[in-house]
Amino acid sequence: MSEITGGCICGALTYSAKGDPVRMGQCHCKHCQRASGTGHMSLAFFKKEDVTITGDFTEYAAEADSGNHNIRAFCPTCGARVFGRNSANDAVVAITAGCADNNDWFEPQFIVYNKDKPAWDQMDGNLPAFDAMPPPK
């Protein structure tokens, strides 16, 4: 993969990511449902050094089941959630796939918090699905 670009609705907050994502997945936790306004959030995880963020953003930290904090970054003008990170691993940035200029490259590899998945939000039944966050490898 070459370079992925994207940003918020108003264009004030943008990103570029080079290289391949470390992993890609879909999360059905209640926080992601509320942040996305739908049944899940599609996230591509990149090494921090491969991501460039341009523009101002506001962050909101919510405590995860693990006790770590999921930190969501969004545009203070239009409110779009563009990227995030987790306090347990500051070396990785989670790009919201829906904010990419072209997101045809996104191929989820797993589903987390499947226990919270709404019945109407259909996922690929062939993907590994975890009821919560699996332990780190």
Summary of the structure (lengths in Angstrom):
residues: 137
radius of gyration: 14.2
end to end distance: 24.6
largest distance: 38.7
contacts: 402
relative contact order: 0.25
helix: 12%
strand: 42%
